[in-house]
């Protein structure tokens, strides 16, 4: 189900819903990037929340996460700990297992690798949880599984997550197992009260500020005060 089919009605109420969905989606990504990296002692990464009206011009080829809807596009520029994916994690690991120092580097690399995937999944999950809360519906693994994320602007997020998984293993079964594992971590992040409060706070800030660009520094100040 594509959002363009959901929002055929261009009424003011639908437009407001549309903006709220985008705000929670991007707030989910941004909160995950900031909080997950901090919790796991990963170096902070640069990112910007970028929101603009469509004006007929071509999209900049700089997006990592994207939600494209009727008259607005939102994305996060930057935000990934892994800037360039290796051809194979297995090859990288096998070449360094005999070196203890490099073994620690690979361990840190794998933490960052998995966190990037988790952060991708949290965006559409945040949108899904917001919609469930608004409609007074349940929100759990059975109702919102991996495939359902496509209904919440998650197609590009899943596509990028799959690029990571193809580097992780050539085995489809192992890819699926790892994705399920990281999806559970993302779900737990969303269901944590403090994390959800942070996402909601940032989503409201996005909506109230009416800015086209929100920096990672602004996000940090918002979360630390």
N, C-alpha and C positions, 0 to 999 in steps of 0.2 A: 504494500500500500504506500503510495507516494503522497507527500504532503500537498502537492499541487492539486491532487484530486480531493483532498479533504477541505481545502480552503477555496472552493469555487465561489462561495458566498463572500462577498467583499464588504460586508457590513462592518460597522465600527466595532461591534463586539467581537467578531471573528478576527479582525485585525489586531485587537488587543490580545486575544488568545494566542495568535500567531507570534507576536512579539514576546509574550511570556514564555512560550515554548522554546524560542531561540535563546532567550536570556538564561533559562535554566540549563539548557544544553551546554552553552558555552561556559556558564558558571561551573558546571560539573567538571568540564575539562580543566579549567583554570585552577579550581580549588584542588583537584587531584594532583595537578602538576606541582603546585606549591606545597601542599601538605604531605603528599607521598614522598617527594624528594627530601623534605625536611625530616620526616619520621625515619627514613632509611639512611640518613646521613649522606645523601648524594649531593654533589655540588649543585647550587641553584642554577637554573637555566633561564635564559631570556625568553620572554614571550609577550605578545600583545593580543588583546581581544580586539578584533576589528569588525565593525558593523557598519554597513552602508546600504543605501537604497540602490537598486539596480537602475542604471541610467543608459543601458544599451551598449556600454563599453565592454571590452573583453576583460575577463577576470585575470587578475595578476596571478602568475604562476608561483605563488609563495605560500600557499596554504598548507597546513598540516591537517587540521580538522575543519570540516566545512558543513554548514547546514544551509542549503539553498531552498528558499521558499518563494512564494508568489512575487513579492516586490522587495525583498530584502535578502541580503546574504550576510552571513556571520561566519567568522573563522578565527582560528588562533594561529598567529604567525610565530614560528619557533616552538618551544615547549618540549622538544624531544631531547633526551639525554644521548641517544644514539643518533648522531648526525648522518652517518652513512652505514648502511647495513652490509655486513660481510657476506661473502658468497655462501659460507657454511659455518655455523657455530661448531659443528663436530670437528671440522678441519682445524679451526682455531684452537679448540680445546686440546686435541691430540698433539699439536705442535708444542704445547706449553706445559703439559702435565709433568714433565721431568724437571721443570724449573719451579722451585717453591715460590720464588718472588713473583713469577708470572702467574702462578696458580692463584695468588691473592688478587692479581689484576683481573684475571678471568672471572673470579667469583664476584668482584665488584661490577664487572661488565655485565654479567648475567642478571644481577639485581637490577641494574639500570635498564637492561633489555626487557625484563618482565614488567617493570614499572611503566615503561612506555606503553606497553600493550594494555595494562590495567587502566592507565589514564585515558586511553582511547575509548575503552568500553564505558567508562563512567559518564561521559557526555550524554549519550542516548539514554543511559539508565536514569540519569538525573531528570531528563525530560519526561521519561515514562513515570517516574515516581511523582513528579509534580502533577501530571495529568491524573494519575490515580488518586492522589490526595484531593485534587479539585473536584473530581467526580465522586468522592467518597467511596472509592473502590479499594479492594485488596491489592497489595503489591508484594509479589513473591516470585520465586523461581519458576513455579508451575505456570503462572500467568504471563510472566515476562521472561522468555528464554532467549538464547542467542539470536535465533532467527527473527524474533519479534523486534529486535533493535532496529531493523530496517524500517519499521513503522514509526520510529522516533528519530528520524534523521541520521541513522547510524550506518547507512550503506557505505559511505566513504571511510568511516571509522573501521568497519569490519574489513574492508578491502585492504587498508593499510596494516591492520593487525595480521591479516593473512600473509602479507609480504614478510613480516617479521617471522611468522611461523614457518614459512618456506625456508628461511635461513636456519631456523632452529633444527629442523629435521626434514628429510625427504619422505619420511613415513607418514602417511595421512593419519594413521591411527594415533601416532605420537603427537602430531599436530593438534588433532581433536582433543586428546587428553589434556594437553597443556592449555589449550584455549578454555576448556571447561574449568580447569583449575583456576586460571586467572579471572574468569568470569565470576566465580564464587568469591574471590577476593574483592573484585569490584563491587559485587552486590553487598558484601559485608561493609565496605567503605560507605556506600550510599545509606545503609541502614543504621550506621552509627549516628547517634543523636548530634554529637558535636560537629561531625562532618556535614550532616544535613543542614544544621544551623548555619554553618559557614557558606555552603552553597546557596542557601536561601538569602543570606545577607548579601552575597555578591550579585545574585540575580536581581534583587531589588535595587542594588546600586546601579547595575547596568540599565535597568528600566528608568530609574529616577534621574540619572545623570544625563541621559540622552546624548552621550558622547559617541563619536565614531571610532575612537581609539582609546582603550584603557590599558595602561602599562602594567607590567608585572610589579613595579614599585608601588603603584596605587593599590593593587591587590594585596601586597604585603602589609601596607599600612592599615588597610581595612581589616585584615585578619589579626593583626597584632595589637589593635586598639579596641 
